[in-house]
Amino acid sequence: MTQTNYNLYAHFQQQFERRGDKPALVLTGKPSISYADLERESARLARYLTDLGIKLGDRVSVQVAKSPEALYLYLACLRAGFVFHPLNTGYKETELDYFLSNAEPAIVICDELDEQLMAKLCRNNNVAHLLTLNADGGGSLVTNAKTAAADFAVVDRKDDDLAALLYSSGTTGVPKGIMLSHLNLRSNAECLLEAWGFSSDDVLLHALPIFHVHGLFVALGCVFLSGASMHWLQDFNVDQVVDHLPNCTVMMGVPTYYTRLLSNDRFGQTLTNNIRLFISGSAPLLSETFDEFLDRTGQSILERYGMTETNMNTSNPLMGERRAGTVGLPLPGVDVRIVDQQGVDVSNGEIGDIQVRGDNVFKGYWRMPAKTAEDLHADGFFNTGDKGTLSEDGYVSIVGRSKDVVITGGLNVYPKEVELIIDSLEGVKESAVIGLPHNDFGEAVVAIVVFDNDTDHPDEEAIITILKEQIARFKVPKRVMPIKQLPRNTMGKVQKNILRNQFCDLF
């Protein structure tokens, strides 16, 4: 009896071989990329990297722009049994140094523009190989792999074998490596395929980054398991999106995408007649945006709820009521419960901690067994760190984040990481970083700073300039607001809810 190969790529490959010359990626101003191209070029890269000495289970750290070649690389890592480690293209030296020291990759792949910096980091962290891949598809990776044979059998993987490693900073400021297995990714993609009705007739508008769960696992999983096509945009440009919408049937985006579409005079019902489904996630969708979008297009945005550790947990229904202000119902195979601080289920409508269980839930935190044991309970439930309610008919609503994560433009910002840098500045006594409502980004990062009275201190512009040099641009506060003292409770904990209320109208 032949053992089933649980490698995620083996499941994608069934569609790749069946679809052949069908366009998988429709590009702007360039020839389309077919399913046969995906199969051939991912095999070529898998062969080259294996011949280079990259072994089963090795981490492949990747900080590159979105391109078809970057997609080939992701697929090559899956089929060869490597662990794909994508890095936000905005990360700076200090951040990258930590990720490489912790993940211990066998190889790093970056843009040529960053090669000098990355070479230094690779030397510091004993990384054996460094290759380049540019936004235009050039670079040493593709050049060197051209002579490799486009023939590579998909490596057998078990369900719990590691497929990807993504990092998500914690409230302590120390990033956590999130271990995602082939089962985690495959089970969630299969579930979403059914929940959202994907078929080979669909055409997805893909304007999301591919270093993030949303654009990498959710979008690509739905397309590749169904044999659909996608219009592949390098980033979200509202005019390009408007141009491509009439030729698509599904769009996935963060709330910022939808607010920007609504602010475009060209956007309206005529452009969306061919779209059967608009999906939003990665940050809360305001009820006002939901209502305005419905008025403008006649369509309700489908909001869902997920996180790096779990991929998708809940979704408003494809057929049925898409309820504004909620993230819908638990997906098939996913258990959701709302509990109090003692772990006891609360009554419907009461606020509590959201916990989830299912094949979608990650294996644990990379080399952090104590943190894994803290968040992953013996009964299989994962404590998400989000607070929410459950309605009588099963709809989940998220009311807050117990970990104070700021979600700006669909990307997570962990306040402690930013606070540590600000607090280290001469003349700064302490700081608190919060998220405030913002029409474009959903939330904007804002730093509330207490300065020392007896010393000179940097002004707002200087602090922002310093931060831009040390952390990714999306983490940098849009404003720095001075305050005489931070509000604290009787236990000395900063009451960020008071700060959020005090500065709520800043934008």
LINZI-V588784 format. One record per pair of residues at least 6 apart in sequence whose ideal C-beta (glycine too) atoms are under 6 Angstrom apart, sorted by the first residue. I is the first residue (numbers start at 1). J is the second residue. If there is no record, write none. Layout:
i-><I	I>
j-><J	J>
This chain:
i-><5	6	6	6	6	7	7	7	8	8	8	8	8	9	9	9	10	11	12	15	16	16	16	19	19	20	21	21	22	23	23	23	24	24	24	25	25	25	26	26	27	33	40	41	42	42	42	43	43	44	44	44	45	45	45	45	46	46	46	46	47	47	47	48	48	50	54	54	54	56	58	58	59	59	59	59	60	60	60	60	61	61	61	62	62	63	63	64	64	64	65	66	66	67	67	69	69	69	74	77	79	80	81	81	83	83	84	85	85	86	88	88	90	90	90	91	92	92	94	96	97	99	100	100	101	103	105	106	107	108	108	108	108	109	109	109	110	111	112	112	112	115	119	122	131	131	132	132	133	133	157	159	160	161	162	162	163	163	163	163	164	165	166	166	167	167	168	168	168	169	169	169	170	171	171	173	173	173	176	177	178	178	178	179	179	179	179	180	181	183	184	184	185	187	187	188	188	188	189	189	191	191	191	192	193	193	193	195	195	196	197	198	198	199	200	200	200	202	202	202	203	203	203	204	204	204	205	205	205	205	206	206	206	207	207	207	208	208	209	210	213	214	217	219	223	231	231	233	236	238	238	242	242	245	246	246	249	250	251	252	254	254	254	255	255	255	255	256	256	256	258	258	259	259	261	262	268	269	269	272	278	279	280	280	281	282	283	283	283	285	287	287	290	290	293	294	300	302	302	303	303	304	304	305	305	305	306	306	309	310	310	310	311	313	313	314	314	314	314	314	315	315	316	316	323	326	326	327	329	330	333	334	334	335	336	337	337	338	338	338	339	339	339	340	340	346	348	348	349	351	351	351	354	354	354	355	355	356	357	357	361	364	365	365	375	376	385	385	386	386	387	387	387	388	388	388	388	389	390	404	404	405	405	406	406	406	406	407	408	408	408	409	411	413	413	415	418	418	419	419	421	422	422	422	423	423	425	427	427	427	427	427	429	429	430	431	431	432	432	432	432	432	433	434	434	434	434	435	436	436	436	436	438	438	444	444	445	446	446	447	447	448	448	448	449	449	450	450	451	460	463	467	468	486	487	487	488	489>
j-><156	157	158	159	182	154	157	182	78	163	182	185	186	78	79	154	154	186	224	227	35	38	39	35	227	36	34	36	35	32	34	229	33	35	38	33	68	232	32	231	232	68	150	72	72	75	76	150	152	145	148	150	72	73	76	145	76	79	80	152	148	149	152	145	148	80	82	106	107	81	82	106	83	85	103	105	77	82	84	107	85	105	108	86	109	87	110	70	111	133	135	210	234	135	137	133	137	142	84	84	154	155	155	157	162	165	164	103	165	211	211	472	472	473	474	472	470	471	470	121	121	167	121	125	125	165	127	128	129	118	122	127	130	131	133	141	118	134	132	134	139	132	130	130	140	141	139	140	139	141	182	183	181	182	179	181	180	181	182	185	180	177	178	308	175	177	176	178	308	175	414	417	176	403	416	416	417	420	365	366	308	309	362	362	363	364	366	362	363	359	360	362	217	359	360	311	312	360	221	225	331	332	333	222	222	225	226	315	331	318	318	222	226	226	226	227	228	228	249	250	229	248	249	223	230	250	231	244	248	251	219	230	232	233	236	241	214	215	215	216	308	282	311	252	230	244	248	240	257	260	264	266	267	271	271	274	276	277	278	279	282	283	410	280	283	285	442	409	440	441	289	293	289	440	267	292	296	297	298	297	301	302	301	303	304	410	407	410	442	303	324	325	301	324	301	300	322	316	322	316	327	312	315	313	314	327	312	313	362	356	360	361	360	334	356	327	328	329	330	396	328	331	322	328	395	395	397	396	394	336	358	356	358	357	356	345	355	346	352	390	345	352	353	346	352	352	390	392	389	387	389	399	384	386	388	381	383	382	380	381	382	372	371	372	383	382	402	403	398	401	399	400	402	396	397	398	399	397	396	415	496	412	414	413	435	443	445	443	441	443	445	441	474	445	475	433	433	475	431	433	470	428	431	447	430	431	458	451	452	455	456	457	450	452	450	447	449	448	486	494	496	499	447	446	496	499	500	443	444	446	503	506	444	507	478	507	477	477	479	477	480	481	483	499	480	482	483	485	457	480	480	476	476	494	495	498	494	495>
